[in-house]
Every structure is written in C-alpha cells, then in structure tokens.
Amino acid sequence: KVLTSINQVKKQYDFVIVGGGTAGSVLANRLSENRDVSVLVVEAGDNNVGNVNLEIPFLGVALPGTNVDWNYTTTPQAGFNGRSIPYARGFVLGGSSSINLLSYHRGSDDIWNRWADISGDDGWNWRSIEKYYMKSSRLVPPADGRDVRSYVDPRDHGYGPIEVSVPGFPLPIDDIVLTSAKRLGGRFAFNDDFNGGNFLGIGYMQSTVGEGERSSGATAYLNPVFDRSNLDVLVNTRVTKLINTARPPNSTPALNKVELAQSSNGPRHQVLASKEVILAAGVIGTPQILQLSGVGNKNTLRALGIPSVADLPEVGENLADHPLLANYFEVQSNGTWDDVLRNGDVFGQTMGRWQAERQGLFVDSPGNTVGFFKVPSGSPALRGIQDPSSGSKSPHTELIFVDGFAQFGSVAQPAEGNFVTVLSAVVSPTSRGSVKIVSADPFASPRINPNFFGTNFDVLAMVQAINDAVSFMSAPLWQQVFKPTPFGDLATAKTDAAKADFARLRSVNINHPVGTAKMSAKGGVVDAKLKVKGVDGLRVVDASIFPVIPECHPQALVYIIAERAADLIKSQHRIQ
Ligand SMILES: Cc1cc2nc3c(=O)[nH]c(=O)nc-3n(C[C@H](O)[C@H](O)[C@H](O)COP(=O)(O)OP(=O)(O)OC[C@H]3O[C@@H](n4cnc5c(N)ncnc54)[C@H](O)[C@@H]3O)c2cc1C
C-alpha cells in the first residue's frame, strides 16, 4: 500500500529500497512476489497515480522544471562556455522513467560484453542478460494499430511488463527519413530494429508507450502491486543517511538501517532492513546518500565533518552524460506540428483527441525516427586516442529527427515558419565529471559537474554529428518536398571551428547520466553482484553502477540490471 506518513512505517522490514524510481519499482515488484518477504520503498517524490501529465507521451518534454523534477543545476561548464544547465531527474514514483522521453534501446551486444569484462562476471554479457531483457519488456502494437512488421523485428522483443512500441502517429518526415536511409545506405543505412544487437544506422524510434500512454517503472511494475500486504511504499519522504549497525564497532560496517525525514527540520525516524538496504536513488541520490553515510573519499568527507565508514574514493566520480544539440532546419512544408505549439485551438484539439481516444500526435514523444553513427576512422576526433566506443556495432553519435521546432536549449520557437529539428548527441563521450556533497545537510543539493565537452573528442564528435545532420538533410527526397535549409546558428556556422563554437554555445544534455557508483572488479564502488565494497547489508541497483556510459538511451539497461539484481538478491537470501 501507499503510505504518506512516516508514522505508518514499521520499525523493520526484510528489505528497504531507497528510491521508488525506475530500478526501485522493478525491485519492489520482484522482491515482494513472495508474500513472506516484507519490503519498504521510500520515495522522496509523490505518487505518480492521478498525474495525467505523466501519461501523455508528447508532453514528456514539458515535465523537467516542474514539481516532478528534482530541479538540479550543474556547476558552470567550461566546455559550454561557462554555462550552467538544468539537470532533470524524476522526483515521483517511477523516478526518471516517469518524466523521460521514452526512447527504449538495450544497446549493442558490445556494451554488455564490455561490462562483463570490466566486472569480471560473464553474467553481464549479452547472452546472459538476454533473459532479463526479455523479462522486462514486450513489443505492443503502435497506438494506431497499423502493421509495422517491416520496421521492427518481434524476435528482438520479450514478454515483460514494460510496453514498447514504434510511433503510433506517423508523420510526413518519417517516410522521408526511412526511405532516404534505405536508398543512401552506407553510414546512413536502414536498421530494422535497434534492439537486435546492431546499433548502427537509421530506423524507427522505439518507445515505452502502450495504447498511447507512457509505460514507466511505476505504471508497469509498481502500481499493479500496490495492494500487496507485504509491500509498503512511503512517498514524500527522504532517506537522509544509512546507519552502521555492526557490533562490535571495529567489525565490517553494516549499513542496513536507514534514517528517514519528511522535511529538513522534521523528526528523523529509523527503519532496519533485516536482510539488505538497496540504494536505487539514481545517479545523483545514490552517491549523495553514500557520502552522507560516510562512504566515499575519507579525506573529503572528514572535511565536511562526516566520519568515514568505508573509504571508497570513486563514490560520486565517473559521472558521464550525453551532450545534445538542436540543429534547426526551416522547411517549405506546412506538414510539421509547429502550429500545435503556437495555436491554442490546435493544441486543444490535439489534446482532446488524446483524451478521447488515445490517438493523434500526443501518443508519441517528439522524434519518430533516429540514427546512430560511427565517427569515420581517420577523423580528427579519433586522432591520438583509443576509440571510446564499446565495439564495432556501437556508435559515437546519434541523430533524432523531429517534425517541428523542438526547443532543447535556449532558442525559442519562432513565431512563424515550419521547421525540422535534428537533435545531435555524442553517445560515447570521454569526459568524466562528478557528484559531490557540499555539506552534511541531506537536504542541500550536491555539486553536479558532468564536465560536458571536457575532451576534444566530445567536441569533434559533435561537429561530425552536425555535419552528418546537414549531409543527410540534403538527400534528394528531402529536396523534393521539404527543401530544408539550415536555420539560426547552424546556418552561420560554415566551418568546423564555427560548428564547434555553435556546439559550445547551444548544447544541453539528453539526461543520460550514469556511473557515480561504478561496478568494477578493480576499484570502483560495487562488485559484480552490485554489493557496496567494504560494507555489509548494502547494494546499489540503478544507473549509477554503469561501468561506462552506454552508446544508447539508458532506461532499458536500468530495467535489465534491476531484473538481474532481483535474482541475485533472491538467490543470496534463498528466496523462492
Ligand atoms: C528528462 C529525461 C529524459 C530522459 N529520456 C530518456 C529516454 O528517452 N530514454 C532513455 O532510455 N532514458 C531517458 N532518460 C534517462 C532514464 O530515464 C534514466 O537513466 C533512468 O530512468 C534512471 O533510472 P534510475 O533507477 O537509475 O533512477 P531514477 O529513475 O531517477 O530513480 C531514482 C529515484 O530515487 C528517488 N530518490 C532520490 N534520492 C532519494 C532519497 N534521498 N530518498 C528517497 N528517494 C530518493 C528519486 O526521487 C527517484 O524516484 C531520461 C531522463 C530524464 C530525466
């Protein structure tokens, strides 16, 4: 059941899951399948149920900055000309899967095989995780029910609760993108299903949408089991730190007790997890809680007055994210959705259609088609460095094709005109940043420094992506109808140097941070079973354990690791 007051919580559960987000929702469901096992989920944000804004795929873009977002801001980013940018994270049941842009990709087989190498555990390789991928999601028809068998391969999909579909409201540019890919081949070749292991080429976006609504960790895993008597879900409550229960005090620390609070100066409560605490507080919350609990770099923590419990200097390090840039093209067609955002009547009609029948533009997140590309060998981006991608089927860059003016960054939609936006991203960045607490106050935001464009590779790969966008948009089919011409900063950036300046001036992020509690056989924060090194009773299961940033949208990987973690936990505690 869902609890709203800290006073309704018991003193002890078998498992306490910190964070009812993407991974937390999976764990809550799987661990409470056995009714003899008691589970408490503690979520800082509110219940997702009843918030219709979370359900409408197209309006996901409007959720960051609202009350379902933690509303973090980065430190000034040198690579972005000193700009700080908003850093969205879900603050609601379902976590970031409740506010994300829904793209669903498990990445190439290279990614998983690399994880297996780094962790020293073949249980993370592509073949082994297949069953968890199959268990977490399933392909469902697009909202309009049309036959899409030539655009998706059902054999690459499973039977799990997360619903995945291709766009349910085809737009005029979709056909141009996909047919151009089929005709052009080469680096722009058509890919019939990115979830098949090869992650290069251009194809339909796959998204966590079922029957025109968002499918999230909350809707698929958590909401359906709210009524289990052995599962308590406490909302609007923060875990402020973990408490060491080890006796005598010089034995291995055991961090299996949580401290909770509903406001910064409100009373603190303690709850014991007789088996384990599982941190699933995400890439910011997890390293924050670890550091508040004395797990991290002991010198930095001592300076903040926090006694060291385990000296793990990599806690909060290795933050990696995908920088994103909006490339705008003005087009000679009124077949874009620009007027939906400009004209209240058209917006109202579109919303009415979604409300009445779950059809129309709002059934999809903006961006029906997508491409993933290698930076050509010999490119200046790769000069003098080891190729950072996971392998031959893994890209360096991404392009998302949006049938209208999609505001990602500081340039607002012009009052007139029709546009196509090509969002470019660097998906194998080599920059690494950090998440560090700045005080022992659990309600103070940590210092978030993703270090965007901290390396030459990242900037030069973005320049390559801009060039690919311009080159693809000059394909013959585009010229027949849409006749796209670069607009704004893109139009004036003629040289590669000017494109790099444009990237530094306008880039933001695609909200894919990972890595702040890295899994590794050597060093790192957690071992291959996701247990925090040097302490007992504590595991991390969320995007912070990713050993390297995957060259894809990360949510599918979070569902997969959470499904495997549930099995690892059940097996250790002999739970059927
Ligand atoms: C705006 C946006 C767009 C994105 N778009 C995509 C996309 O299109 N495709 C894709 O694959 N990925 C996308 N992502 C990324 C993806 O959603 C995340 O990688 C993934 O959901 C992270 O899962 P998680 O379990 O690690 O963390 P989360 O889902 O963020 O869960 C962490 C939970 O812990 C809670 N929490 C944190 N601290 C505390 C505390 N102290 N006490 C109690 N609770 C706490 C949080 O409120 C949250 O509910 C996007 C993310 C965002 C924010």
The ligand as a Gaussian input file, in Angstrom:
#p B3LYP/6-31G(d) Opt

LIG

0 1
 C       14.076000      14.341000     -18.796000
 C       14.677000      12.988000     -19.010000
 C       14.607000      12.392000     -20.266000
 C       15.154000      11.126000     -20.469000
 N       14.924000      10.491000     -21.657000
 C       15.268000       9.179000     -21.777000
 C       14.862000       8.433000     -22.920000
 O       14.161000       8.927000     -23.804000
 N       15.245000       7.139000     -22.983000
 C       16.017000       6.540000     -22.021000
 O       16.372000       5.369000     -22.159000
 N       16.387000       7.229000     -20.930000
 C       16.000000       8.511000     -20.778000
 N       16.319000       9.187000     -19.648000
 C       17.162000       8.502000     -18.646000
 C       16.447000       7.412000     -17.878000
 O       15.125000       7.782000     -17.608000
 C       17.258000       7.137000     -16.605000
 O       18.559000       6.724000     -16.946000
 C       16.645000       6.072000     -15.713000
 O       15.260000       6.257000     -15.572000
 C       17.342000       6.107000     -14.365000
 O       16.812000       5.141000     -13.509000
 P       17.319000       5.029000     -12.001000
 O       16.582000       3.920000     -11.386000
 O       18.808000       4.990000     -12.013000
 O       16.962000       6.435000     -11.320000
 P       15.552000       7.157000     -11.190000
 O       14.541000       6.555000     -12.084000
 O       15.815000       8.611000     -11.348000
 O       15.106000       6.826000      -9.708000
 C       15.677000       7.362000      -8.555000
 C       14.558000       7.582000      -7.550000
 O       15.115000       7.793000      -6.268000
 C       14.433000       8.851000      -5.620000
 N       15.339000       9.401000      -4.638000
 C       16.499000      10.065000      -4.848000
 N       17.063000      10.412000      -3.681000
 C       16.254000       9.944000      -2.697000
 C       16.306000       9.974000      -1.268000
 N       17.300000      10.581000      -0.614000
 N       15.317000       9.383000      -0.573000
 C       14.277000       8.771000      -1.215000
 N       14.171000       8.726000      -2.565000
 C       15.162000       9.292000      -3.293000
 C       14.093000       9.791000      -6.770000
 O       13.076000      10.700000      -6.433000
 C       13.712000       8.813000      -7.875000
 O       12.354000       8.463000      -7.833000
 C       15.811000      10.461000     -19.404000
 C       15.887000      11.047000     -18.150000
 C       15.309000      12.301000     -17.932000
 C       15.364000      12.911000     -16.565000

